[in-house]
Amino acid sequence: MKKKISVIIPVYNTTEFLEDCIQSITNQTYKNLEIIIINDGSSEECRKKLESLTVGDDRIQIVHLEKTMGVGAARNIGLSKATGDYVYFLDSDDYLPENILELLAKHIGKSKVISGKLKKVTVGMEELKTIKKVKLVKDKKLKFQHFKNMSVLNRLFKLSFIRKHNIKFAEDVRVYSDLEFLLPIYQKLGEIPMLNRAHYYKRKRNDPILNPALLQMNREEKVKDFLKIYNKLRSKEDNKKSANRYLDILFLNFFRKEIIMLFKEEGKIHKYFNQISKTAEKIDTKVLSNKHFILKKEIKHLRTGNEKKFTNVIKLHHMLRDTKKAITSKSNFYKFLYRKVFMKMPLQEKQIVFESFLGKNYSDSPKYMYEYMIDKNMDYKYIWIFNEPGKKIPGNAKQIKRFSLRYFYYLATSKYWVSNSRLPKYLDKREGNIYIQTWHGTPLKRLVFDMNDVHSANPNYKRDFYQQSRRWDYLVSANQYSSDIFRRAFLFDKQMLEVGYPRNDILYHPNKDEIAKKIKQKLNIPLDKKIILYAPTWRDDDFYEPGKYKFNLKLDLKQMKERLGDEYVVILRMHYFIADDIETTGVEDFAYNLSKYDDIAELYLISDILITDYSSVFFDYANLQRPILFYTYDLEKYRDTLRGFYIDMENDLPGPLLKTSEEVIETIVHIEEQKQAFKEKYDLFYEKFCKWDNGKASEKVVKEVFM
Ligand code: C2G
């Protein structure tokens, strides 16, 4: 009879990860399991999900706690219920290869504990389902190495040993409760075998803001918890030397990694000096013998309680770290100058930096705000950021290359930033800076904190977004619907400028027909042809690298030309994230690829019909009240797995959903009938999304912010 393993899983609001976790444990090749799940007061949604995933396997028992007690307490409850020979801890957002328990059980032998490895996984990463080869390492000298992660995960413990020594998790800290469990094991056992290549998949969670994993908690909380647990364990009378040494080295590591970083923040040294100074008195200075002289000095000043000297060394420490980093590359050097030099220069009160679509073009709301300001001869100095400066633009704005030295200089010294998307995270905001975020579309696809999981190229998306959007002082909104979503999905709590989009002012221009004619002439488009504009969006899961996405044109241009060419031409306009080039060979006189054209609003103005998919372009285009077709050949995938939508695509759109290129052509042939069929829906749509736009948005934004 194989020995029984009790698997303890604490669950706290991990709804979207539970399925992977539960499946990976119930599908283990090692069958003699007792699975004890402690629901630590999770939300109703999570509780339901948990219950639905666990029916039918009688090895599972669930304990529901009414109130959240924390991971330490939850695991202790699990331990008290365990009846197995071994105990194994699994977290509810992680998962396992199918034979991990079998491997650990096979190799534990007479040891009280055996450890495997932890592997961080992110969305889209390939993992092994079955571990093929493992290597057993037994080496006393590696004990610290194997225990320095302070985690009980992926270790198999002999339950009788745990019970005999009454080993438990700390319940008075949130983050480092494992350390109290590990310490007695560390000091009681000489050698602890490690199974190399036996991985446990530790998920890197993507929402450290609204649903953080414990280790994603804010640094200050982590520091408080660590100090508490260190002091508690370090004061135990029955500690052996090895236990104290283990704790002291952990303290030094933690000090270098977290405490020093916390001390970069204003006022934190003073706030924590006394506490950390008392803590540092406990360290056995022998562990410092082979350490860097700066670290030695820091600990020395802490132990003697000299805050002033300590502060000076910390400053020196940061300076050295920053300088060391600065000389690794040109861009790091510029960032260094930005923070240490340019940000200390006087702030130019009358200076505004504009950027649109990451410097790709001269367009969108920043363009229209800028043109309003130069038109009114306002007394400001204007800076435009472009990837390729030297553009022909009105006024005498200075054009700066994105990421050049001058880019950093002007961003650091200009009072105003106007941008329609995010600015890089490392651009710290200085006191007095005012940042107007115009954003770039009414949302259809779910945004940031409304997105459940992120299938995107960047697993840090939510964290970065949060950090970057904290700098916005104003956010422009085109309709009430957007305002409501922005408040929630961006967690935006500053001033919303509810005035419509400056970028749509041109669509209400009194001379818009004149302007349209000039644009057509400039683009060499025959004046006697009507224009179809095709402007699709990008797909989160189809990329070469972050910011560089693929696009596969699914319109049959040759057939379109045959059927529609007498009356129409088509403009192809890819999203600015699309890196693929669109093939128009053979239809050059019919299809114009204007993906690189600066301002899509000008293309709206000249076109008679819009075809799009899930791009926000239709909210803007609807201001013109011209026909819109939705070519949504991958609607199910886009809606169900990638993003999900805010509006009901089947019922609330001002135009038809089309699935094939033929359908698109057919619909255009019968466009007048389509117009009639959608008249009512179009009116409702206009009422809901376009009412604030009336050609005055630039003026309103500028007056609110600058006058
Ligand atoms: N755009 C464009 N050409 C396209 C698609 C988009 O010029 N083929 C521009 C339009 O101004 C559009 C903006 O980029 O409004 C945003 O594009 P979306 O396709 O809506 O996608 P995204 O960049 O993900 O932004 O709240 C809005 C959303 O976040 C959408």
Residues whose N, C-alpha, C, O or C-beta is under 5 A from the ligand:
A	BS01	C2G	H440 G441 T442 P443 A535 P536 T537 R573 M574 H575 I600 Y614 S615 S616 V617
